[in-house]
Amino acid sequence: MKKLGTTLILIFLFLLAFYFVILKPEKYEDVDIFDDILSRGHIRVGINTESKPFGFIDENGNVSGYDADLARYIAQYLVHSPENVKFIPVTPANRLLKASTGEVDMIIATMTITPQRLEIIDFSIPYDSAGQALLVKSNSKISSVGDLSGENVGVIWGTTAEKNLLNLVPNANIIGFKSYNAAYKALKDGHINAITSDDTLLSRFAIDDKNVKLLPKRYSREPYGIGFRKGKGSKKLKQALDFAITDMKQKNVIVRLRKKWCE
C-alpha cells in the first residue's frame, strides 16, 4: 500500500510528460492566462467541494467555505466582481492535472506548496498555512504519531500526508482514500485507527462529532498556495495573485476568513 501512492505519482508524471512533450499542446503555451481571464470576464477556479470548511456545497446548493470566499475575493481583484467565478470540482488526486492542462485557471483547494509540485505547476505566494495532525476515536489509546507503528492510518490520495507519515513512521500501514468523508467513515467503522491530514481540514470532524478527537501536536507547518499552469503564459497571473494576496493580508481579509470558517 505504501508503494501504491508512489506508483500513482509516477504514472501521473509520465502521463503529464506524454501530454506536453509528445502531444505538444502549443495552444496552452501561447495563451496568456491573465489576458484570457480578462477577455472572458470570469475566473475558472478548481475547488474541492468535499473539504469542509474550505470547500463544500451548502444547504442551498451553493459552493461555500474558506476557499470559495477567497476565490470570490480574487475575482474582485482580477475581474472586478466577486460573482464572476466559475467553480469546477477537483480532488487532491486530479487537481494538478486540471491546472496543468488549462481546464481551470487556478486551483484554490488547500494545496500545499512543495518542491515536487513546483516541478509541475506554479504557485502564488502563500495565503495561509496548516499543520499535519492526527484524528482518532475519542477512546483511542493513540496519543501521538509514535503510537502509529503497525497501525492502519488513513490518508487522502494526492496530499502531502502520506510522504510526511512515511518519514515519521515508516512501518505504519497507510491506507489511501479519495475523500475526507470516506476516510472519516472508515475511522468510525473501525477499518482504520487514525487519519492524518491538515489540522484545518480534520478539525471540523472533531467539532461535529464528540466520538472523535484531534490530537494537539502538529508534525509539520505547510503553506497553502493558489496553483496554476506552469509556463510563460502565467507570469501576469502570478503577479496579479501575489498582489491580491498581499493586499488581503494587509487588510486582514485572510484573518477574517480564518475566523469565519476555521475557528
Secondary structure, 3 states (H helix, E strand, C coil): CHHHHHHHHHHHHHHHHHHHHHCCCHHHHHCCHHHHHHHHCCEEEEECCEECCCEEECCCCCEECHHHHHHHHHHHHHHCCCCCEEEEECCCCCHHHHHHCCCCCEECCCCECCHHHHCCEEECCCCEEECEEEEEECCCCCCCHHHCCCCEEEEECCCCHHHHHHHHCCCCEEEEECCHHHHHHHHHCCCCCEEEEEHHHHHHHHHHCCCEEECCCCCCCEEECCEEECCHHHHHHHHHHHHHHHHHHHCCHHHHHHHHHHC
